[in-house]
């Protein structure tokens, strides 16, 4: 059996941030602070999802909350609700589809026009 030749890898490719003195300098310093626009978007999305879930009919909201929010499995969810596993799966699918439709509708709505503070028509 013939062994492969060892391929030598130059250290510059392994440690690209080292300078001539051998000191390491990071390529990019990360800013770990929260970006305000991303925080606002996340909070707005969370609010829209909560409002959309609240808009679901009660039987769909229950199964969606137990399964997706509380993390119960299908068997536990069906036992808590007192319905069959097949029924639980069907309700969960319908609840997710309804939630998607409600959420999309809410995100595509244009906010109501605010009256201008200038000259009245």
Buried (B, 14 or more C-beta within 10 A) or exposed (E): EEEEEEEEEEEEEEEEEEEEEEEEEEEEEEEEEEEEEEEEEEEEEEEBBEEBBEBBEEBBBBBBBBBBEEEBEBEBBBEBBEBEEEBBBEBBEBBBEBBEEBBEEBEEEEEEEEEEEEEEE
